[in-house]
Amino acid sequence: MDAMSIARLSTSIAETGIKNEVGLTVLKKAQDIQASTAAQLLGAVTPMPGAQNLPAHLGNTINTKA
């Protein structure tokens, strides 16, 4: 190998490392945005009111013969 090809190889390896770092940073930012959006969506969901007027025995068993 001559000095020029070694220099090209070194530059190529350095550029690949930088591209990987940039890609990883963009991925992390996208995950942060997605987590924030999911938290906002979950916060916007209103809880369902409980069925307080129903008898206590309802919903305790499953009819498997129907």
N, C-alpha and C positions, 0 to 999 in steps of 0.2 A: 504494500500500500504506500502510496505517496502522501505527502503532507496535505495536498489539496483534498484528497478523498477522505482523509481523517477529519479534516476541518468540516467538510460537508456532513459527514456522519455525526459529528458532535453537534452541529447546528440542528440537524434533523431530530436528534434525540432530545435536545433542549426544547425545541418547538413542540414536540409531541407531549412532553411533560407539562408545558404551559397550557396546551389545549385540554389536557386531561383535568388540570386544576380548574380551568374556567368552566368546563362541563360539569364538574362536581359542585362548584359553587352555584351554578344556575339550577342544578337539581335540588340542592338544599333550599334555595330560595323558593322554588316551586312547591316543595313539600311544606315549607312554613306557611305559604299563602294558602295551600289546600287545607292545612290544619286550622288556620284561622277562619276560613270560610266554613268548614265543618262545624267549628265551635259556634259560629254565628247562627248557622242553621239550627243546631240543636237548642240554642238559647231562644230561638224564635218559636219553637214548638210549644204550644200551650198544653199543659197536662189535662188529660180527660178527667172530668169529675167522676167520682166514684158513684156507683149505683147504690145509694144509701136507702132507697125505698124498697129494695128487694129483700125477700126473706134470706136468712143466713145460710140455709141449706142449698141454695141455688149455686151452681158452678163448682160443686165439690166432687161430682162424679161424672163419668162419661158413659153414655149408653152405647155399648158396642153391638147391640142386637138390632138396632133400628135399621 
